[in-house]
Amino acid sequence: AAAVKAEDGRTPQRDPDGKKPSIRAQLKADRAQSCKPQQREKEQEAFVPLAFPPGDALQIDWGEATVWLGGTKTTVNLFCARLCYSGAPMVLAYRRQNEESFLEALVRVFQYFGGVPKQVIFDNGKVAVKDGFGAHARKQAGYAALSAHYGFEAVFCNPASGNEKGLVEGLVGYIRRNVCVPIPKTETMDALNRMLLEKCESYLSHQIRGKPASVGEMLVQEQGELFPLPGYPFDPCKRTSGRVDRFCTVRFDTNNYSVPAAYCGKEVSVKAGPEMVWIYCEGKCVAQHPRCLDRRQAIYKLEHYLPLLEKKGRAIFYARPVQDTLPRNFLDWLQKQRLSPKELVELLRRCQEEDCNAIMTQSSCHAPSAQIQDTVVV
């Protein structure tokens, strides 16, 4: 059979072990031998040192860190921001890296620094960029509205060019080393953000090498050059509308959130921030829930279904709002009480304000003791 030939017409030679290399490997080896030694050496990229005037620029970036949140090991997203003149930092933690978190973080950063820089430098993340990259990037509608509201120029880095926002890249590493090692333990996101804020404020006393004063002193100077904040803050929440279904829920972001049964079948508006979801009907807030970050879940509040359960008493122990809300031991105890639907609903109402274990203890203490009703004559 004819031997397979390379593109240049030569037949690949066998190596000393008798194995026949692939054509691609043979060509790669030939090209490497033909290159001059100085051409094979990788050229080191050179950079230009930069200096920003006060109030000119803010660099932002996302990072990740692991924390113990409410007893569960969780990966959180760190929004990091740093003013380019003073080097003053601001870091916020979010459970998800989405548009609502991104926009809210920028609003909080501007409020923290007391003003707005002329430009905000970011990479080409999808939370900010609709398509394109660098100088040709097109902003997402939400980011475009935010930049118009605060009057700053949105600047995007070239792809794979972390050096273009090196200040904030260093901040991500600083927070990981100084806050997240060892893994911090906290109960809520608010507590974690207070911890991050304390670290950022303690950094203000630090003097960066080559700077004429401390970070805090230079921040005071920089704040005088920032654009003033507008008369009211930008609202970063996402909005949509929908109809309440027959199970008294409305869908948002693949999840179903409950509303009071009285609004079944009505049109409502949904407003969602990074951590909360609010539901409105005719301008009135009728329900609010912690935002679920999973997909295709149902989130119930028992109080929304109590009037309905009072009418449909036989459904009480089969109702998902009851099963998903109350502990199993309390449900088992309720089933043994032989109460009417109205009495059951009254106990369920008490569960909204009192601890279930306390209710069981109080009811046991007030239970009438067994007494002899008939007199027996001996």
JOSUL-V492161 format. One record per residue. N is the residue number from 1. RES is the residue in three letters. PSI is psi as a letter, one per 30 degrees, with the letter a starting at -180 (999 if undefined). BURIAL is # if it has 16 or more other ideal C-beta (glycine too) atoms within 10 Angstrom, else .. D_LAST is the distance of its C-alpha to the last C-alpha in Angstrom with 1 decimal. Layout:
[[N,RES,PSI,BURIAL,D_LAST] [N,RES,PSI,BURIAL,D_LAST]]
This chain:
[[1,ALA,k,.,119.6] [2,ALA,k,.,120.9] [3,ALA,k,.,119.4] [4,VAL,k,.,117.3] [5,LYS,l,.,119.4] [6,ALA,l,.,118.6] [7,GLU,f,.,119.7] [8,ASP,g,.,122.9] [9,GLY,f,.,123.8] [10,ARG,l,.,123.1] [11,THR,k,.,120.9] [12,PRO,k,#,118.3] [13,GLN,l,.,119.2] [14,ARG,k,.,116.9] [15,ASP,l,.,115.5] [16,PRO,f,.,116.3] [17,ASP,f,.,113.1] [18,GLY,g,.,114.4] [19,LYS,k,.,111.7] [20,LYS,j,.,113.0] [21,PRO,l,.,111.9] [22,SER,l,.,111.0] [23,ILE,e,#,113.7] [24,ARG,e,.,111.8] [25,ALA,e,.,111.5] [26,GLN,e,#,115.2] [27,LEU,e,#,116.3] [28,LYS,e,.,114.1] [29,ALA,e,.,115.7] [30,ASP,e,.,119.2] [31,ARG,e,.,118.5] [32,ALA,e,.,117.2] [33,GLN,f,.,120.4] [34,SER,f,.,122.7] [35,CYS,k,.,121.2] [36,LYS,l,.,122.9] [37,PRO,e,.,121.0] [38,GLN,f,.,120.9] [39,GLN,f,.,119.5] [40,ARG,f,.,116.7] [41,GLU,k,.,115.5] [42,LYS,k,.,112.8] [43,GLU,k,.,114.0] [44,GLN,k,.,111.8] [45,GLU,k,.,110.8] [46,ALA,k,.,112.1] [47,PHE,l,.,110.2] [48,VAL,k,.,111.3] [49,PRO,k,.,109.6] [50,LEU,l,.,108.2] [51,ALA,k,.,107.7] [52,PHE,k,#,105.8] [53,PRO,l,.,106.5] [54,PRO,k,#,103.6] [55,GLY,g,#,101.3] [56,ASP,e,#,103.1] [57,ALA,l,#,100.5] [58,LEU,k,#,96.9] [59,GLN,k,#,96.1] [60,ILE,l,#,92.7] [61,ASP,l,#,91.1] [62,TRP,k,#,87.8] [63,GLY,l,#,86.4] [64,GLU,l,.,83.3] [65,ALA,l,#,81.0] [66,THR,k,.,77.7] [67,VAL,l,#,74.9] [68,TRP,j,.,71.2] [69,LEU,j,#,69.7] [70,GLY,h,.,66.0] [71,GLY,g,.,65.6] [72,THR,k,.,67.7] [73,LYS,j,.,71.2] [74,THR,k,#,73.2] [75,THR,k,.,76.9] [76,VAL,l,#,77.9] [77,ASN,k,#,81.2] [78,LEU,j,#,83.2] [79,PHE,j,#,85.5] [80,CYS,k,#,88.3] [81,ALA,k,#,90.9] [82,ARG,k,#,93.8] [83,LEU,k,#,96.5] [84,CYS,f,#,99.9] [85,TYR,e,#,101.7] [86,SER,f,#,99.2] [87,GLY,g,#,97.0] [88,ALA,k,#,93.8] [89,PRO,l,#,90.9] [90,MET,k,#,87.7] [91,VAL,k,#,85.1] [92,LEU,k,#,82.1] [93,ALA,k,#,79.5] [94,TYR,l,#,78.3] [95,ARG,f,#,76.1] [96,ARG,k,.,78.6] [97,GLN,i,#,82.4] [98,ASN,a,#,82.7] [99,GLU,e,#,84.7] [100,GLU,e,#,82.0] [101,SER,e,#,81.7] [102,PHE,e,#,85.5] [103,LEU,e,#,86.2] [104,GLU,e,#,83.4] [105,ALA,e,#,84.6] [106,LEU,e,#,88.1] [107,VAL,e,#,86.9] [108,ARG,e,#,84.9] [109,VAL,e,#,87.9] [110,PHE,e,#,90.2] [111,GLN,e,.,87.8] [112,TYR,e,.,87.5] [113,PHE,f,#,91.2] [114,GLY,g,.,91.7] [115,GLY,a,#,94.3] [116,VAL,k,#,95.7] [117,PRO,l,#,98.5] [118,LYS,e,#,101.5] [119,GLN,k,#,100.5] [120,VAL,k,#,97.4] [121,ILE,k,#,98.3] [122,PHE,l,#,95.9] [123,ASP,a,#,96.2] [124,ASN,h,#,96.0] [125,GLY,k,.,92.2] [126,LYS,f,.,90.8] [127,VAL,f,#,88.7] [128,ALA,f,#,92.1] [129,VAL,k,#,94.7] [130,LYS,e,.,94.7] [131,ASP,l,.,97.7] [132,GLY,a,.,100.8] [133,PHE,l,.,101.0] [134,GLY,b,.,102.9] [135,ALA,f,.,105.4] [136,HIS,g,.,104.7] [137,ALA,k,#,100.9] [138,ARG,k,.,99.3] [139,LYS,k,#,96.3] [140,GLN,l,#,92.9] [141,ALA,e,.,92.3] [142,GLY,e,#,89.7] [143,TYR,e,#,91.9] [144,ALA,e,.,94.9] [145,ALA,e,.,92.9] [146,LEU,e,#,91.7] [147,SER,e,#,95.3] [148,ALA,e,.,96.6] [149,HIS,e,.,93.9] [150,TYR,f,#,94.8] [151,GLY,h,.,98.5] [152,PHE,l,#,98.9] [153,GLU,k,.,100.9] [154,ALA,j,#,98.9] [155,VAL,k,#,100.9] [156,PHE,k,#,100.0] [157,CYS,l,#,101.1] [158,ASN,l,.,103.1] [159,PRO,k,.,101.1] [160,ALA,h,.,100.3] [161,SER,i,.,101.8] [162,GLY,f,.,99.2] [163,ASN,f,.,102.0] [164,GLU,f,#,102.4] [165,LYS,h,#,99.1] [166,GLY,f,.,99.2] [167,LEU,e,#,97.7] [168,VAL,f,#,94.4] [169,GLU,e,#,94.4] [170,GLY,e,.,94.5] [171,LEU,e,#,91.6] [172,VAL,e,#,89.3] [173,GLY,e,.,90.1] [174,TYR,e,#,89.6] [175,ILE,e,#,86.1] [176,ARG,e,.,85.1] [177,ARG,e,.,86.3] [178,ASN,f,.,85.2] [179,VAL,e,#,81.9] [180,CYS,g,#,80.6] [181,VAL,j,.,81.3] [182,PRO,l,.,78.8] [183,ILE,k,.,76.6] [184,PRO,l,#,75.1] [185,LYS,k,.,71.3] [186,THR,l,#,70.2] [187,GLU,e,.,67.3] [188,THR,l,.,69.2] [189,MET,e,#,72.7] [190,ASP,e,.,73.1] [191,ALA,e,.,72.5] [192,LEU,e,#,75.0] [193,ASN,e,#,77.6] [194,ARG,e,.,77.1] [195,MET,e,.,77.9] [196,LEU,e,#,81.0] [197,LEU,e,.,82.2] [198,GLU,e,.,81.9] [199,LYS,e,.,84.2] [200,CYS,e,#,86.7] [201,GLU,e,.,86.8] [202,SER,f,.,87.4] [203,TYR,f,#,90.3] [204,LEU,f,#,92.1] [205,SER,f,.,93.2] [206,HIS,k,.,94.9] [207,GLN,j,.,98.7] [208,ILE,k,.,99.9] [209,ARG,k,.,103.0] [210,GLY,f,.,106.1] [211,LYS,k,.,104.5] [212,PRO,f,.,105.8] [213,ALA,l,.,102.4] [214,SER,l,#,98.7] [215,VAL,e,#,96.7] [216,GLY,e,.,95.1] [217,GLU,e,.,98.4] [218,MET,f,#,100.0] [219,LEU,e,#,97.0] [220,VAL,e,.,97.6] [221,GLN,e,.,101.2] [222,GLU,e,#,100.2] [223,GLN,f,#,97.7] [224,GLY,f,.,100.6] [225,GLU,f,.,102.2] [226,LEU,k,#,99.2] [227,PHE,k,.,99.0] [228,PRO,l,.,96.6] [229,LEU,k,.,93.3] [230,PRO,l,.,93.1] [231,GLY,f,.,91.2] [232,TYR,k,.,88.1] [233,PRO,l,.,86.9] [234,PHE,k,#,87.1] [235,ASP,j,.,83.9] [236,PRO,g,#,83.6] [237,CYS,l,#,80.7] [238,LYS,k,#,80.9] [239,ARG,k,.,80.1] [240,THR,l,.,79.3] [241,SER,l,.,77.6] [242,GLY,l,.,75.3] [243,ARG,k,.,72.8] [244,VAL,k,#,69.0] [245,ASP,a,.,67.7] [246,ARG,f,.,64.7] [247,PHE,g,.,62.6] [248,CYS,h,#,63.5] [249,THR,l,#,65.9] [250,VAL,k,#,69.6] [251,ARG,k,#,71.8] [252,PHE,k,#,74.1] [253,ASP,h,.,76.0] [254,THR,f,.,74.1] [255,ASN,l,#,70.6] [256,ASN,k,#,68.2] [257,TYR,k,#,66.7] [258,SER,l,#,63.9] [259,VAL,l,#,64.1] [260,PRO,k,#,61.6] [261,ALA,f,#,60.6] [262,ALA,f,.,62.2] [263,TYR,g,#,65.6] [264,CYS,k,.,65.3] [265,GLY,f,.,68.7] [266,LYS,l,.,70.6] [267,GLU,k,.,73.8] [268,VAL,l,#,73.3] [269,SER,k,#,75.6] [270,VAL,k,#,74.8] [271,LYS,k,#,76.3] [272,ALA,k,#,76.0] [273,GLY,a,#,77.0] [274,PRO,e,#,76.9] [275,GLU,f,#,73.2] [276,MET,l,.,71.7] [277,VAL,k,#,71.6] [278,TRP,k,#,71.4] [279,ILE,k,#,70.9] [280,TYR,k,#,72.3] [281,CYS,j,#,72.0] [282,GLU,h,.,74.5] [283,GLY,f,.,75.3] [284,LYS,k,.,71.7] [285,CYS,j,.,70.1] [286,VAL,f,#,66.9] [287,ALA,l,#,66.1] [288,GLN,k,.,67.2] [289,HIS,k,#,66.5] [290,PRO,k,.,67.7] [291,ARG,k,#,70.5] [292,CYS,k,#,69.7] [293,LEU,f,.,72.6] [294,ASP,a,.,71.5] [295,ARG,k,.,72.5] [296,ARG,h,.,70.6] [297,GLN,l,.,67.3] [298,ALA,k,.,64.8] [299,ILE,j,#,63.7] [300,TYR,l,#,60.7] [301,LYS,k,#,59.0] [302,LEU,e,#,55.4] [303,GLU,f,#,55.7] [304,HIS,f,#,58.3] [305,TYR,f,#,55.8] [306,LEU,e,#,52.7] [307,PRO,e,.,53.5] [308,LEU,e,#,54.2] [309,LEU,f,#,51.0] [310,GLU,e,#,49.0] [311,LYS,f,.,50.4] [312,LYS,i,.,50.3] [313,GLY,e,.,46.8] [314,ARG,f,.,46.7] [315,ALA,f,.,49.8] [316,ILE,e,#,48.3] [317,PHE,f,.,47.6] [318,TYR,f,.,50.8] [319,ALA,k,#,53.1] [320,ARG,e,.,55.7] [321,PRO,e,#,55.8] [322,VAL,e,#,52.1] [323,GLN,e,.,52.6] [324,ASP,f,.,55.8] [325,THR,e,#,54.6] [326,LEU,k,#,51.1] [327,PRO,l,.,50.1] [328,ARG,e,.,48.3] [329,ASN,e,.,45.3] [330,PHE,e,#,44.7] [331,LEU,e,.,45.0] [332,ASP,e,.,42.5] [333,TRP,e,#,40.0] [334,LEU,e,#,40.7] [335,GLN,f,.,40.1] [336,LYS,f,.,36.5] [337,GLN,f,.,35.7] [338,ARG,h,.,35.5] [339,LEU,l,#,37.4] [340,SER,l,.,39.5] [341,PRO,e,.,43.3] [342,LYS,e,.,43.7] [343,GLU,e,.,41.2] [344,LEU,e,#,43.0] [345,VAL,e,#,46.3] [346,GLU,e,.,45.1] [347,LEU,e,#,44.2] [348,LEU,e,#,47.6] [349,ARG,e,.,49.3] [350,ARG,e,.,47.7] [351,CYS,f,#,49.2] [352,GLN,f,.,52.6] [353,GLU,f,.,52.1] [354,GLU,l,.,49.4] [355,ASP,k,.,49.0] [356,CYS,e,#,46.7] [357,ASN,e,.,44.9] [358,ALA,e,.,44.3] [359,ILE,e,#,42.7] [360,MET,e,#,40.3] [361,THR,e,.,39.4] [362,GLN,e,.,38.8] [363,SER,e,.,36.7] [364,SER,e,.,34.5] [365,CYS,e,.,34.0] [366,HIS,g,.,33.2] [367,ALA,k,.,30.8] [368,PRO,k,.,27.4] [369,SER,l,.,24.6] [370,ALA,k,.,21.6] [371,GLN,l,.,18.6] [372,ILE,k,.,15.1] [373,GLN,f,.,15.8] [374,ASP,k,.,12.6] [375,THR,k,.,9.6] [376,VAL,j,.,6.3] [377,VAL,k,.,3.8] [378,VAL,999,.,0.0]]
